[in-house]
Amino acid sequence: MASKHVLWCGLAACLPLAAAAGTADYHLDPVHTRVLFAVSHAGFSHALGTLSGSTGALVFDPDDWSTAKLSVSIPLTRLDMGDAKWNDAVGARNLLDVAEHPVATFVSTRITPKDPQHATVCGTLTLRGLGQDVCLDVTFNQLKHHPMPPFRRTAGFSATAKLSRKAFGMDAWPTVIGDEVELRIEAEAVRGGLEDNAPQSQAEPPDQAPGSTPPIEPSEPSEPTQPTEPTTEPGKTP
């Protein structure tokens, strides 16, 4: 009986460790993380712009959203409106003021899980030196080894949000530029540092059984050999 009690206590002591094992550190992949924003252009259409190159850190456990933490830096110098003059206009002092405030940041402050794939992530967005509370509706897409070398363990997310540009001191051109800005974010985060993402054998990617033979790529057919022209006419002896 005593041995069973000792065994039970040992298992109970391991439970907190098992629960914490799912939490891991990730860093945003700046190549595959992008912010798209849309704002009314005089009511005729919605002007679209993108911001790429975001960097940051994520602490995440797919089984427990409540432990997640997110910190992101968005380089406003990577603004792309699809036109050089429009880039200059949106980045000017009366709007984004990129010269004085080249980086925007977002730091999570609270997270409300909805289900295993969805959560509301709220935090402080600092833009043009002003911090405002912004909430993101986040979808967790998947977490697995990337199918391309070096097969890093990668988490993928999609998010949407809305904010007021006036809340960040951007009230210029009110009859031309709408106040509500819609955000769409696509992000990929790679687990840990380089030591956690050591390249695996390219002959055996994560989805391939160990020791199995990788499929052989079919070789391109060689060009048919051109027939050799006869050196003499048929029936004649040289």
KAJO-V428361 format. One record per residue. N is the residue number from 1. SS is DSSP state (2 for helix, 1 for strand, 0 for the rest). PHI is phi in radians with two decimals (NA if undefined). D_LAST is the distance of its C-alpha to the last C-alpha in Angstrom with 2 decimals. Layout:
BEGIN
N;SS;PHI;D_LAST
N;SS;PHI;D_LAST
END
This chain:
BEGIN
1;0;NA;107.77
2;2;-1.11;107.79
3;2;-1.12;104.12
4;2;-1.14;103.22
5;2;-1.14;105.20
6;2;-1.11;103.39
7;2;-1.09;100.00
8;2;-1.09;100.97
9;2;-1.11;102.14
10;2;-1.13;98.88
11;2;-1.14;96.84
12;2;-1.09;99.11
13;2;-1.16;98.64
14;2;-1.42;94.86
15;2;-1.04;95.02
16;2;-1.04;95.41
17;2;-1.15;92.44
18;2;-1.13;90.29
19;2;-1.15;91.37
20;2;-1.36;90.54
21;0;-1.13;87.12
22;0;-1.37;85.64
23;0;-1.40;86.58
24;1;-2.50;83.87
25;1;-1.62;83.16
26;1;-2.30;80.33
27;1;-2.21;79.15
28;1;-1.15;77.81
29;0;-1.53;74.13
30;0;-1.15;74.24
31;0;-1.32;70.70
32;0;-1.92;71.46
33;0;-2.13;75.08
34;1;-2.56;75.88
35;1;-1.92;78.93
36;1;-1.93;78.66
37;1;-2.21;81.73
38;1;-2.32;82.62
39;1;-2.54;85.52
40;1;-1.08;86.62
41;1;-1.90;85.52
42;0;1.02;88.38
43;0;1.41;88.14
44;0;-1.39;84.86
45;1;-2.76;82.58
46;1;-1.91;82.44
47;1;-1.23;80.90
48;1;-2.00;78.71
49;1;-2.44;78.29
50;1;-2.26;76.90
51;1;-2.27;77.82
52;1;-2.03;75.31
53;0;1.49;75.45
54;0;-1.14;78.63
55;1;-2.22;79.54
56;1;2.91;82.26
57;1;-2.17;83.51
58;1;-2.34;84.12
59;1;-1.89;86.11
60;1;-2.62;85.32
61;0;-2.20;85.94
62;0;-1.07;84.36
63;0;-1.62;87.17
64;0;-2.67;89.95
65;2;-1.05;89.54
66;2;-1.11;93.07
67;2;-1.58;91.99
68;0;-1.24;89.27
69;1;-2.43;89.49
70;1;-2.41;87.33
71;1;-2.42;87.20
72;1;-2.31;84.71
73;1;-2.05;84.03
74;1;-2.00;82.32
75;1;-1.34;80.98
76;2;-1.22;81.99
77;2;-1.18;79.75
78;2;-1.62;76.84
79;1;-1.00;78.22
80;1;-2.42;75.61
81;0;-1.76;76.73
82;0;1.54;73.31
83;0;-2.70;74.40
84;2;-1.05;75.31
85;2;-1.18;78.46
86;2;-1.21;79.62
87;2;-1.01;79.12
88;2;-1.10;81.41
89;2;-1.17;83.99
90;2;-1.26;84.25
91;0;-1.48;84.32
92;0;-1.19;87.04
93;0;-1.06;90.58
94;0;-1.42;92.16
95;0;-2.14;89.75
96;0;-1.25;87.92
97;0;0.94;88.88
98;0;-1.12;85.83
99;0;-1.07;86.77
100;0;-1.55;90.04
101;0;-2.31;89.02
102;0;-1.30;85.28
103;1;-2.30;85.51
104;1;-1.85;87.04
105;1;-2.29;88.02
106;1;-2.36;88.87
107;1;-2.24;90.86
108;1;-1.18;91.74
109;1;-2.15;95.43
110;1;-2.75;95.62
111;1;-2.34;93.31
112;1;-2.04;94.23
113;1;-1.16;91.91
114;1;-1.87;91.49
115;1;-2.78;89.21
116;0;-0.99;86.47
117;0;-1.89;84.02
118;1;-2.41;86.38
119;1;-2.77;89.06
120;1;-1.78;90.95
121;1;-1.95;90.51
122;1;-1.88;93.12
123;1;-3.00;93.40
124;1;-1.70;94.11
125;1;-1.69;91.62
126;1;-1.86;92.25
127;1;-2.42;90.92
128;0;1.03;92.09
129;0;1.41;94.55
130;1;-1.93;96.25
131;1;-1.80;96.18
132;1;-2.38;96.47
133;1;-1.34;96.28
134;1;-2.32;93.11
135;1;-1.96;92.10
136;1;-1.89;88.53
137;1;-1.59;87.59
138;1;-1.91;84.99
139;1;-1.98;82.48
140;1;-1.53;81.02
141;1;-1.43;77.43
142;1;-3.03;76.28
143;1;-2.41;76.24
144;1;-2.92;73.28
145;1;-1.21;70.46
146;0;-1.12;68.09
147;0;-1.26;64.69
148;0;-1.84;62.85
149;0;-0.96;62.81
150;0;-1.57;65.15
151;0;1.00;66.78
152;0;-1.28;70.22
153;1;-1.28;73.17
154;1;-2.28;73.84
155;1;-1.90;76.62
156;1;-2.06;76.06
157;1;-2.41;78.80
158;1;-2.22;79.37
159;1;-2.60;82.63
160;1;-2.36;84.45
161;1;-2.86;87.62
162;1;-2.32;89.65
163;1;-2.56;91.65
164;1;-1.76;93.72
165;0;-1.23;92.53
166;2;-1.11;96.14
167;2;-1.11;97.11
168;2;-1.90;95.00
169;0;1.38;96.47
170;0;-1.85;93.76
171;0;-2.01;95.76
172;0;-1.25;94.10
173;0;0.93;92.91
174;0;-1.16;94.74
175;0;-1.54;94.01
176;0;-1.93;90.28
177;1;-1.93;89.49
178;1;-1.13;90.74
179;1;-1.47;92.84
180;1;-1.35;91.25
181;1;-2.02;88.01
182;1;-1.64;85.89
183;1;-2.00;83.90
184;1;-2.30;80.95
185;1;-2.16;79.75
186;1;-2.07;76.68
187;1;-2.43;76.80
188;1;-2.21;75.05
189;1;-2.18;76.82
190;1;-1.71;75.25
191;1;-1.20;77.35
192;0;0.97;79.01
193;0;-1.73;77.40
194;2;-1.11;74.15
195;2;-1.19;75.45
196;2;-1.55;75.83
197;2;-2.25;72.30
198;0;-1.05;70.24
199;0;-1.04;66.55
200;0;-1.68;65.54
201;0;-1.05;62.26
202;0;-1.21;59.70
203;0;-1.36;58.23
204;0;-2.35;61.57
205;0;-1.09;63.24
206;0;-0.94;66.83
207;0;-1.52;65.92
208;0;-1.81;63.53
209;0;-1.13;64.92
210;0;-1.01;64.95
211;0;1.46;62.18
212;0;-1.35;60.16
213;0;-1.51;56.49
214;0;-1.13;55.82
215;0;-1.08;53.54
216;0;-1.59;49.88
217;0;-1.22;48.61
218;0;-1.12;45.46
219;0;-1.37;42.47
220;0;-1.24;40.64
221;0;-1.10;37.42
222;0;-1.31;34.33
223;0;-1.20;32.08
224;0;-1.07;29.20
225;0;-1.25;25.80
226;0;-1.24;23.66
227;0;-1.10;20.43
228;0;-1.46;17.28
229;0;-1.23;15.17
230;0;-1.11;11.61
231;0;-1.51;9.08
232;0;-2.33;6.80
233;0;-1.30;8.81
234;0;-1.05;10.16
235;0;1.46;9.59
236;0;-1.92;6.25
237;0;-1.59;3.74
238;0;-1.16;0.00
END
